[in-house]
Amino acid sequence: MSYRIVHYINQFYAGIGGEEKADIVPEIREGIVGPGQAFKAALGAEAEIVATVVCGDSYFASNMGKASAEILDMMKKYKPDAVIAGPAFNAGRYGTACGALGEAVIKELGIPVVSGMYPENPGVDMYKKSFYIVETPDSAAGMRKAVPAMASLLLKLLKGEKLGTPAVEGYIERGVRKNKFYDKLAAERAVDMFTAKLKGQPFVTEYPMPVFDRVAPNPAIKNMKDAVIALVTSGGICPVGNPDHIEASSASKFGEYDITGIDDLTCDFYCTAHGGYDATYADQDADRVLPVDVLREMEREGVFKKLHNKFYTTVGNGTAVASSKRFAEEIARRLIADGVTAVILTST
Amino acid sequence: MVKEIERAGLPVVHICTIVPISLTVGANRIVPAVAIPHPLGDPSRTMAEEKEIRRHLVEKALRALQTEITEQTVFTD
């Protein structure tokens, strides 16, 4: 008898459509859809994908609790022994959906679940403690690498086999500590590591320190009437024609655009460069992403002193954390030099 | 980006649709928005109604910027 698997994928991998279909509600289909084919090969005779759930990324991200519950109900009917979610690579909403669903499967169904994501996918930090997420490359080009790793980890979990360390098994560290006996005393191992470090040789720490990169909130604006407000967005709003060629995904740059004298971002002059959401509504009226019209009104009413005459934009779609950090450091430097006192940052 | 702007010393408010992601990346002042393709609008309404929704969200964002906080805070109504 082979194990029964239910697979979760998004609308894109199901071949239903891209962003214009990201709102579709969950549905379940018998058998294999899309990347399930590759899993079938990797799982062999030991396990079979009996059904596939498909759900739109935006639907899931906008209704996380409800979507998880709906999908679990659909899955239960197929009596799964385990669940595969994704892989989601570096797709943020898809990764978040796979993560939320994986956590729900563990909690509600109590069966093994495996997903696959690129380490910078926001779903990793949110859900790596809850279940096993295999480390994958950042795009679907890494499917051939991701699938066998996910399949082999899932089979081990199903058979109750003992797992090795995250580095050996290929999953992202979950922060679980296990006791282990060494031949050498801790003091000796520490001295070995220390001497290796002094000699510039590689060594592996036994207890990596967690990284908490948090920034304390800045003090509030005391007097709004004196404030100079700037707009920044990861939603890709730019002049029509995208003059700086900001990439639709994995952006390598940001844009700076002058809005002196502009009261409203109309469709004749502004659009979005973003390739990670349905651009229809932003292209019709970019104020839906970057609220220039309303801020101009409030500026005139004297709610605050001034709307800064430049806005900054990039595309937050699969864009590397390191790039975003670099963009924002430069943007902040320019804003401060121009006398801006507070920032509204919008994200889609 | 929100975190780096904050780190540079500017108070910043994040108007965003997927609040859990904003919390994960470390935004401090967060205002939940309408929907992913139109965070500050709603195409199912009239333009005037949409603008009202947008104004309401921006007012909330300005309120957030004027509120002293010590930890990550989601500003709902």
Interface residues (C-beta under 8 A of the other chain):
Chain A: E19 A22 S58 A61 S62 M64 G92 R93 T96 P122 D125 M126 D213 R214 V215 A216 P217 N218 P219 A220 I221 K222 M224 A227 I229 V232 S234 G235 Y277 D278 A279 T280 Y281 A282 Q284 D285 D287 R288 V289 L290 P291 D293 V294 L295 E297 M298 V303 F304 T314 G316 S324 K325 F327 A328 E329 I331 A332 R333 L335 I336 V340 T341 A342 V343 I344 L345 T346 S347 T348
Chain B: M1 V2 K3 E4 I5 E6 R7 A8 G9 L10 P11 V12 V13 H14 I15 C16 T17 I18 P20 I21 S22 T24 V25 G26 N28 R29 A33 A35 I36 P37 H38 P39 L40 G41 P43 M47 E50 K51 R54 R55 L57 V58 A61 L62 L65 Q66 T67 E68 I69 T70 E71 Q72 T73
